[in-house]
Structures are given as structure tokens and as C-alpha cells.
Amino acid sequence: MTEKTVAYVVIADGIPVGIRCLRKYDPDKDYDLTQIYTAEQLHPRVKMTKKQYDRLMWDKQNTDLSTCISYFLEHDGVNKFGLSSENLMGLLTQEDIARAWLDEETIEIVPTMKWFVRSKERNLEKNYYYFVGKRPADNWPRYGYKMAAKQFDTKEEAEKWKNPLTEVVLLPVEGDD
């Protein structure tokens, strides 16, 4: 995905003559444009899941920034006393959490992504079959719709269930918690 340029240096006859925010380049003009900034550089976005956003907003209404950051740090997916905590922190840094706390407009909600095993071919209705797990009685895999499909956190876990008729794909999870 290309980033939208929002500021240019206008160069005429090899000399910088100004800074402009141009929407379109006019080829009939006798100047060149050199990109200065993109929208992302001027206004960086904090990408977080819906679950992270909900927790941040709850903390913003009920606690302070320090407590919020501490909660995210505690829930970083690291095993504690033999128990695994949920990985709420994800790829967020403390700076990301603080930036999102101070300016909600910087937040971009991204879907939670999980690994799935699905058929390579589509059926007559143009749908894929998704692996849903083992049947207790005969231990043969069965295939169904994505909403009932087995979700894997890592590609390696999903690869264990792959066969020549299936593929492993990374897809957004619908209906985040």
C-alpha cells in the first residue's frame, strides 16, 4: 500500500522555490516536485485490535495512564507461574499506548488475524471448506464454515493439520471478543 504524500518541495530551474501541498501534479508547469512528508509521517497511526481498544477506553474512563500501561505490560503473553497470560500487549509499545491515550484519532482498529486450514478448491457455491477439528468418534478431520473453524495462533500449529488438498491461510477473525 502506497502512502499518500502530503507535502512537496517545488523545484524550478534546480532551485527550491517553496513548499506546497498539491493534490495533482500539473505536467504543463515547469517545475519538479520532491516528496517531503507522507500522511503517516506527519500523523502516525497506532494500530490495535478491537480488544486492545476496548481495554484502553475502559482504562481511560476508570484509571490513569500509568495503570493502563501497567495492565498491558502484565498481559504480554508471557508465562507466569506456569499460567499463560493473554497477549493483550501484542505489538504495542508503551509509546503507542500513551499516544493513543492522548489522541484517540491516531487509533486504527485492525482485525485480529488467525491461521486457518481450508480447502484449496471452492465448492459449487464458491465457498471454501474449513478444518474444524477432530471428531471424537473416529478422529477424522471434517470441514465446515469459517465461523466454526479451528483457529490457530501460529502457522506451525496449523501446518500440522494440512494435507495435499488443503492450504494454510492467515485471515481476520470475525466477531472479536
C-alpha positions, 0 to 999 in steps of 0.5 A: 500500500502506497502512502499518500504524500502530503507535502512537496518541495517545488523545484524550478530551474534546480532551485527550491522555490517553496513548499506546497501541498498539491493534490495533482501534479500539473505536467504543463508547469515547469517545475519538479516536485520532491516528496517531503512528508507522507500522511503517516509521517506527519500523523502516525497511526497506532494500530490495535485490535478491537480488544486492545481498544476496548481495554484502553477506553475502559482504562481511560474512563476508570484509571490513569495512564500509568495503570493502563500501561501497567495492565498491558505490560502484565498481559504480554503473553508471557508465562507466569507461574506456569499460567499463560497470560493473554497477549493483550500487549501484542505489538504495542509499545508503551509509546503507542499506548500513551499516544493513543491515550492522548489522541484517540484519532491516531487509533486504527482498529485492525482485525485480529488475524488467525491461521486457518486450514481450508480447502484449496478448491471452492465448492459449487457455491464458491465457498471454501471448506474449513478444518474444524477439528477432530471428531471424537468418534473416529478422529477424522478431520471434517470441514465446515464454515469459517465461523466454526473453524479451528483457529490457530495462533501460529502457522506451525500449529496449523501446518500440522493439520494440512494435507495435499488438498488443503492450504494454510491461510492467515485471515481476520477473525470475525466477531472479536471478543 
